[in-house]
Amino acid sequence: MKILKTGRPIWVYYQDIDSGSNLEVPQLIRGYENDGYTIVKKEFPQYKFVESQGKLSGKFDGNQENVHLLYRKKSWGEIEDIDMFIYIKAPTKQFDQVEGMPIDNELPGDMYVRSFERVATTNGEFWYEVNADRWIKFDVNSMQIVHHDPFAKQPVKGSPVTELRVLPLNKVKATVDYLKGGHLYTYDYPYGKATGTVANGQDLVLVGRMEDENGVTWYQDEKRGFINGAYVHLSQQDEDD
């Protein structure tokens, strides 16, 4: 009598290619060794299929397989990596994603933000990512694209930028206080070049503090660079000092 041996299971993920979020609970497919399998591309009303990663068909064997089927929102037309500044004239809402829900406090008016990704929707809107999981919708009446770095050491004449001073801190302990599971950009200088991201709950060691001309507080971590102070939680001991 032949004994059937179970092959390694296959995990199938149906994901938003831009956010990485699952469109449904990941599926686990099981079968006996040498049995064939075929993974079906599912349809989602608000999404269009983009690509797959991994084998969509084959045989169960002793190897672990992960298959990712990636989708993009139908309303997203063009996605572009950029590096530009936007001058915001008036208070502006932030959203959790393109065409998403408003979150946090509004960005104050009369300030610059830097963006590294732009999405053009099929209905003619332009959305800019101004921080991890933070988007603004471009409004020609209250925003202006800036083609120079307003925070360069020698800013363009007439630019409302002042020399900012960093107040030294003695390795103050803190943590990132952001969205659960979210990540926050870090910068080489406030509104400067992104140097990486930190996760919610990440421990920080602060060596500097700065308040810019817009009243926004920035903290400097000893290894990661500058972080928006709105998402930094100081340890209780340092708050009491």
C-alpha positions in Angstrom: 0.0 0.0 0.0 1.4 3.3 -1.1 1.6 5.9 1.7 0.7 9.4 0.5 3.0 12.2 1.8 1.8 15.7 2.2 3.7 18.4 0.3 4.7 21.7 1.7 1.7 24.1 1.8 1.6 27.2 -0.5 0.7 30.6 0.8 -1.2 32.9 -1.6 -1.4 36.6 -1.0 -3.8 39.1 -2.8 -2.2 42.5 -2.2 -2.4 46.2 -3.1 0.9 46.7 -4.9 1.3 50.3 -3.6 0.4 49.9 0.0 1.2 46.2 0.6 -2.1 45.7 2.3 -4.0 42.4 1.8 -7.2 42.6 -0.2 -8.4 39.5 1.6 -7.1 37.0 4.2 -4.0 35.1 2.8 -5.0 31.6 1.5 -3.2 28.4 2.5 -3.3 25.7 -0.2 -2.4 22.1 0.7 -2.0 18.9 -1.2 -0.1 15.6 -1.5 3.4 15.5 -3.1 3.4 15.5 -6.9 -0.3 16.6 -7.0 -0.8 19.6 -9.3 -2.1 23.0 -8.2 -3.4 26.1 -10.0 -3.8 29.5 -8.4 -6.7 31.6 -9.7 -6.4 35.4 -10.2 -9.4 36.8 -8.3 -11.4 39.8 -9.3 -11.8 42.8 -6.9 -14.3 45.5 -7.8 -12.1 48.5 -7.1 -8.8 47.0 -8.4 -7.1 45.9 -11.5 -4.6 43.0 -11.7 -1.0 44.1 -12.2 1.4 41.2 -11.9 2.1 38.0 -10.0 5.2 36.9 -8.1 5.8 33.1 -7.7 4.5 30.1 -9.5 0.7 30.2 -10.4 0.8 26.5 -11.2 3.0 23.5 -10.5 3.2 20.5 -8.2 3.4 20.2 -4.4 6.8 19.2 -3.3 9.1 19.7 -0.3 9.7 23.4 -1.0 7.8 26.2 0.7 6.2 28.5 -1.9 4.8 32.0 -1.5 2.7 33.5 -4.3 1.8 37.2 -4.4 -0.9 38.5 -6.8 -0.6 42.2 -7.0 -3.3 44.7 -7.8 -3.7 48.5 -8.2 -6.7 50.7 -7.7 -8.6 51.2 -10.9 -8.7 55.0 -10.2 -4.9 55.2 -10.2 -3.6 56.3 -13.6 0.1 57.2 -13.4 2.5 56.5 -10.4 5.8 58.4 -10.5 8.8 58.6 -8.2 9.7 62.3 -7.7 11.8 64.6 -5.6 10.2 68.0 -5.4 8.9 70.6 -3.0 5.4 72.0 -2.7 4.7 75.4 -1.2 1.4 75.2 0.8 -0.3 78.6 1.1 -3.2 77.6 3.3 -4.0 74.9 5.9 -4.2 71.6 4.1 -5.8 68.2 5.0 -3.7 65.1 5.1 -5.1 61.7 4.0 -4.1 58.1 4.9 -3.9 57.2 1.2 -4.8 58.5 -2.3 -8.5 59.2 -2.2 -8.5 58.0 1.4 -9.7 59.3 4.8 -8.5 62.6 6.3 -6.2 62.1 9.3 -4.2 64.1 11.9 -4.2 67.8 12.1 -4.1 69.9 9.0 -0.7 71.0 7.7 -0.3 74.7 8.5 -0.3 77.3 5.7 2.8 79.2 4.5 5.1 76.2 4.6 7.1 73.8 2.3 6.7 70.1 2.1 8.8 67.6 0.2 7.4 64.7 -1.8 8.9 61.6 -3.2 5.9 60.0 -4.9 3.0 61.4 -7.0 -0.1 59.6 -8.2 -2.3 60.9 -11.0 -5.8 59.5 -10.8 -8.0 58.7 -13.8 -10.3 61.6 -12.9 -7.5 64.2 -13.2 -6.4 64.6 -9.6 -2.8 64.7 -8.5 -1.8 63.3 -5.1 1.5 63.8 -3.4 3.0 61.6 -0.6 4.5 64.0 2.0 5.3 61.5 4.6 4.9 57.8 5.2 1.2 57.1 4.9 0.4 60.8 4.5 -0.9 62.2 1.3 -2.2 65.6 0.1 -4.4 66.4 -2.9 -2.9 69.1 -5.1 -5.0 72.3 -5.3 -3.8 74.9 -7.8 -5.4 77.7 -5.8 -3.6 77.0 -2.5 -0.4 75.1 -3.6 2.6 75.8 -5.8 5.2 73.4 -7.2 8.7 74.7 -6.3 11.6 73.8 -8.7 14.4 74.7 -6.2 15.3 73.5 -2.8 14.0 76.2 -0.4 16.1 74.9 2.4 19.4 74.9 0.6 22.3 76.7 2.4 21.9 79.5 -0.2 18.2 79.8 -0.8 16.7 81.7 -3.7 16.4 85.4 -3.0 13.0 86.2 -1.5 12.4 82.7 -0.2 10.7 82.8 3.3 13.4 80.6 4.9 15.4 81.5 8.0 18.5 80.0 9.4 17.5 77.3 11.9 19.4 76.4 15.0 19.6 72.9 16.5 19.3 72.9 20.3 21.6 70.1 21.6 20.1 67.3 23.8 21.9 64.9 26.0 20.8 61.6 24.5 17.2 61.8 25.5 15.3 58.6 25.3 12.1 58.5 23.3 9.9 56.3 21.1 8.1 56.8 17.8 4.4 57.5 18.4 2.7 56.9 15.0 0.0 54.7 13.5 0.0 51.0 14.6 2.1 49.1 12.0 3.0 52.4 10.3 6.4 53.8 9.3 7.6 57.4 9.4 10.2 59.1 7.2 13.4 60.4 8.7 15.4 63.2 7.0 19.0 64.4 6.8 17.6 67.9 7.7 14.0 69.1 8.3 12.2 68.9 5.0 15.4 67.6 3.5 16.4 64.3 1.8 14.7 61.2 3.2 17.2 58.9 4.8 15.0 56.0 5.7 11.9 55.1 7.9 11.3 54.2 11.5 8.4 52.0 12.7 5.8 52.9 15.3 7.2 52.1 18.7 10.9 52.4 17.5 13.3 53.5 20.3 15.1 56.8 19.7 18.1 58.5 21.3 17.7 62.2 20.7 20.7 64.5 20.4 19.0 67.7 19.0 15.8 69.7 18.9 14.7 72.3 16.5 11.6 74.5 15.9 11.2 75.8 12.4 9.6 79.1 11.3 6.2 77.3 11.0 6.3 76.3 14.6 6.9 72.6 13.8 9.2 70.8 16.2 11.8 68.4 14.9 14.0 66.0 16.9 17.4 64.7 15.8 18.1 61.0 16.5 21.8 60.1 17.0 21.7 57.6 14.1 18.6 58.2 12.0 18.5 61.9 11.4 15.6 64.3 11.9 12.0 63.2 12.8 8.8 65.3 12.9 8.3 66.0 16.6 4.5 65.4 16.4 5.3 61.7 16.3 7.9 61.5 19.0 7.0 60.5 22.6 9.6 61.4 25.2 10.2 59.0 28.1 8.4 59.9 31.3 11.6 60.7 33.1 12.7 63.2 30.4 9.3 64.8 30.4 9.5 65.3 34.1 13.0 66.8 34.0 
